[in-house]
């Protein structure tokens, strides 16, 4: 019975690690929006980030959706969600919930 429990925990661990985002490490760093030059992101390990000098936390789910909570409201909101479409070297493309696509360059 104990061996079955250990095997179940092992399988669950493998399942959870395989369900993580493919962009987990590649999004880390400082980014500047090409379309809106004043908009910057500094994404750090441990789930913390800064959005244009606004402290925030984030969670990246297995569907590559970035869930962001800011300390100060931006346009009346403190919770945001955006989809990471691609990260390629020095460029990242995201899609806002309304379908708007933004491109960021690493700075």
Protein Blocks (a to p, Z undefined) as FASTA:
>chain_A
ZZmmmmmmmmmmmmmmmmpcfklmmmgccdddfklmmlccdddehhiaceehiacddddd
fkopacdddfbdcehiabdcdddfbdehjaccdddfkopacddddZZ
